[in-house]
Amino acid sequence: MQFFTLKTTQKLILCLLAGGMFFTSCSSSKRGTVARKGGASNKKVVELDTKTIDGFEMELEEPEETVEVVEPVKKESFSKAEKVITAARTYIGTPYKYGGTTRSGMDCSGLLINSFNAVKVNLPRSSAAQSQVGTPIKMHDLKPGDLVFFATGDKKKQITHVGLVTDVKSKDNIKFIHASSKLGVVETNLLAEYYQKRFRGARRVIE
C-alpha cells in the first residue's frame, strides 16, 4: 500500500513538473524570441531595447531611425545692376563704331542701351540724353550700375561720352566699362587722369 502511494505521488510530481515546463515554453513563444543571460545566442540582442522576464532577456525590434529633411538653400538671384554689368561685359573687345549697336561695332551709348535691355530698361539713344535720366549721384557715392558722363569734345560742358560703373574697390580705384573710340569696349579706371579731367557727373538709373 505504501509502495502504491509513493509511486502515485512521484507520478503527480512528474506531471506537475512537465506542466510547468510546457507553460513556460508556451509563454515564451507568445512573447517573442528569448535568450538566457550569459548563454550563447545566434540572434542580435539590442542592449538598450530589451525586457527581462523571470530571468529571460527578450529581444525587441530596433527603433527606426529618424531622417531629418533639410531644405536646399536657394541661391539669391542677381540684382538688376549685376545683370546689367554682366551683359555689358559680354561686349568687351567689340570694336568702336559711331552709331553702332551690334557686336560688329558700337558706340558708348549703344553699349549702355544693349546692357540695360537685360533688365528691360530703355535708355535714350545719345549720351547727352542719357545724362538726363535717373538720379544725380556724387562721385563718392558711386556704386556698380551707375552711369558716368564725360565731356570729351571741344566744349567742356557738353556730354559726349558715357560709361557704366562695374566695380568700386576703393576711392582711388573705380572701374567702369565703356566703348572707347580707340580701344573699343574696355573696362577702365575712372580715376585715371584723362577721365578725371573730363568727368562731368553721374546718374543712378536702377537701385
C-alpha positions as CSV (number, residue, x, y, z in Angstrom):
1,M,0.0,0.0,0.0
2,Q,2.8,2.4,0.8
3,F,4.6,1.5,-2.5
4,F,1.4,2.3,-4.4
5,T,1.0,5.6,-2.7
6,L,4.7,6.6,-3.2
7,K,4.5,5.7,-6.8
8,T,1.4,7.7,-7.3
9,T,3.0,10.7,-5.6
10,Q,6.0,10.5,-7.9
11,K,3.7,10.5,-10.9
12,L,1.9,13.6,-9.7
13,I,5.2,15.4,-9.1
14,L,6.4,14.4,-12.6
15,C,3.1,15.7,-14.1
16,L,3.4,18.9,-12.3
17,L,7.0,19.5,-13.5
18,A,6.0,18.7,-17.1
19,G,3.1,21.0,-16.9
20,G,5.3,23.9,-15.6
21,M,7.8,23.4,-18.4
22,F,5.0,23.4,-21.0
23,F,3.6,26.6,-19.6
24,T,7.0,28.3,-19.7
25,S,7.6,27.2,-23.3
26,C,4.1,28.5,-24.4
27,S,4.6,31.8,-22.6
28,S,7.9,32.3,-24.2
29,S,6.7,31.6,-27.7
30,K,3.8,34.0,-27.4
31,R,6.0,36.9,-26.1
32,G,8.9,36.5,-28.6
33,T,12.3,35.0,-29.0
34,V,14.3,34.8,-25.8
35,A,17.8,34.0,-24.8
36,R,19.2,33.3,-21.3
37,K,21.6,35.8,-19.9
38,G,25.2,34.8,-20.5
39,G,24.1,32.0,-22.8
40,A,25.2,31.7,-26.4
41,S,22.7,33.0,-29.0
42,N,22.8,33.5,-32.8
43,K,20.4,36.4,-32.6
44,K,21.4,40.1,-32.2
45,V,20.5,41.5,-28.8
46,V,19.7,45.2,-28.6
47,E,21.1,46.2,-25.2
48,L,19.0,49.3,-24.8
49,D,15.8,47.8,-26.1
50,T,15.3,44.6,-24.0
51,K,13.0,43.4,-21.3
52,T,13.8,40.8,-18.7
53,I,11.1,38.5,-17.6
54,D,11.8,35.8,-14.9
55,G,15.5,35.7,-15.8
56,F,14.9,35.7,-19.5
57,E,16.0,38.5,-21.8
58,M,13.6,39.2,-24.6
59,E,14.8,40.8,-27.9
60,L,12.8,43.8,-29.2
61,E,12.9,45.3,-32.7
62,E,15.4,48.1,-33.2
63,P,13.8,51.6,-33.3
64,E,13.5,53.2,-36.8
65,E,16.0,56.0,-37.5
66,T,14.6,59.5,-37.8
67,V,15.8,61.2,-41.0
68,E,15.8,65.0,-40.9
69,V,14.9,66.6,-44.2
70,V,17.0,69.7,-44.9
71,E,15.6,72.2,-47.4
72,P,18.2,73.2,-50.0
73,V,19.4,76.8,-49.7
74,K,18.1,78.8,-52.5
75,K,20.6,80.9,-54.3
76,E,19.7,84.6,-54.3
77,S,19.1,85.9,-57.8
78,F,21.3,88.6,-59.3
79,S,20.4,92.2,-58.7
80,K,19.5,94.4,-61.6
81,A,22.9,96.1,-61.5
82,E,24.7,92.8,-61.7
83,K,22.6,91.7,-64.7
84,V,23.4,95.0,-66.5
85,I,27.1,94.7,-65.8
86,T,27.2,91.0,-66.8
87,A,25.5,92.0,-70.1
88,A,27.9,94.8,-70.7
89,R,31.0,92.7,-70.2
90,T,29.9,90.3,-72.9
91,Y,30.7,93.1,-75.3
92,I,34.3,93.5,-74.2
93,G,36.5,93.6,-77.3
94,T,33.8,94.8,-79.6
95,P,35.2,97.5,-81.9
96,Y,34.0,101.1,-81.7
97,K,31.6,102.3,-84.4
98,Y,29.8,105.6,-84.3
99,G,26.1,105.0,-84.2
100,G,26.6,101.2,-83.9
101,T,24.6,98.9,-81.6
102,T,25.8,95.4,-82.6
103,R,28.7,93.2,-81.9
104,S,30.3,94.1,-85.2
105,G,30.7,97.6,-83.8
106,M,29.0,100.0,-81.3
107,D,29.5,103.4,-79.6
108,C,29.3,104.3,-76.0
109,S,25.5,105.0,-75.7
110,G,24.8,101.9,-77.8
111,L,26.7,99.8,-75.3
112,L,24.5,101.2,-72.5
113,I,21.3,100.7,-74.4
114,N,22.1,97.0,-75.0
115,S,23.3,96.4,-71.4
116,F,20.1,97.9,-69.8
117,N,17.9,95.8,-72.1
118,A,18.9,92.9,-69.8
119,V,16.6,94.4,-67.2
120,K,14.1,95.9,-69.6
121,V,15.1,99.5,-69.0
122,N,15.1,101.6,-72.2
123,L,17.7,104.3,-72.4
124,P,17.7,107.3,-74.8
125,R,20.0,106.9,-77.9
126,S,22.6,109.6,-77.1
127,S,24.9,110.0,-74.2
128,A,23.7,113.6,-73.7
129,A,20.1,112.3,-73.4
130,Q,21.1,109.5,-71.1
131,S,22.6,112.1,-68.7
132,Q,19.1,113.4,-68.0
133,V,17.6,110.2,-66.8
134,G,17.7,108.7,-63.2
135,T,19.0,110.5,-60.1
136,P,22.2,112.6,-59.9
137,I,25.0,110.9,-57.8
138,K,28.2,112.3,-56.3
139,M,31.4,110.5,-57.2
140,H,32.0,109.4,-53.6
141,D,28.5,107.7,-53.6
142,L,29.1,105.8,-56.8
143,K,28.2,102.1,-56.9
144,P,28.1,99.4,-59.6
145,G,25.3,100.0,-62.1
146,D,25.6,103.8,-62.1
147,L,26.2,105.8,-65.3
148,V,29.2,108.2,-65.5
149,F,29.4,111.0,-68.1
150,F,32.2,112.9,-69.7
151,A,32.8,115.9,-72.0
152,T,35.5,114.7,-74.4
153,G,34.9,117.3,-77.1
154,D,35.9,120.9,-77.5
155,K,33.0,122.1,-75.4
156,K,33.8,121.4,-71.7
157,K,30.2,121.2,-70.6
158,Q,28.8,119.2,-73.4
159,I,28.3,115.5,-72.6
160,T,29.7,113.4,-75.4
161,H,30.7,110.1,-73.7
162,V,29.1,107.7,-71.2
163,G,30.2,104.6,-69.3
164,L,28.8,102.1,-66.7
165,V,30.4,101.7,-63.2
166,T,31.3,98.0,-62.8
167,D,33.3,97.9,-59.5
168,V,34.1,100.2,-56.6
169,K,37.2,98.8,-55.0
170,S,38.3,102.0,-53.2
171,K,38.1,105.7,-53.6
172,D,41.1,105.6,-55.9
173,N,40.0,102.5,-57.9
174,I,36.6,102.7,-59.5
175,K,36.2,100.6,-62.6
176,F,33.8,101.5,-65.5
177,I,33.1,99.9,-68.8
178,H,32.6,101.9,-72.0
179,A,33.1,101.9,-75.7
180,S,36.4,103.8,-76.3
181,S,36.8,105.3,-79.8
182,K,40.4,103.9,-79.9
183,L,40.2,100.6,-78.0
184,G,36.5,99.5,-78.4
185,V,34.7,98.2,-75.4
186,V,37.0,98.1,-72.4
187,E,37.0,98.5,-68.6
188,T,39.0,101.4,-67.3
189,N,39.8,103.1,-64.0
190,L,37.6,106.2,-63.6
191,L,40.3,107.8,-61.5
192,A,42.7,107.8,-64.5
193,E,43.9,111.4,-65.2
194,Y,42.3,111.6,-68.6
195,Y,38.8,110.7,-67.4
196,Q,39.1,112.7,-64.2
197,K,39.7,115.9,-66.2
198,R,36.7,115.2,-68.4
199,F,34.3,113.8,-65.8
200,R,31.0,115.8,-65.7
201,G,28.7,113.8,-63.4
202,A,26.9,110.5,-62.7
203,R,23.3,109.2,-62.6
204,R,21.6,106.2,-61.0
205,V,19.0,104.6,-63.2
206,I,18.5,101.4,-61.2
207,E,18.7,100.6,-57.5
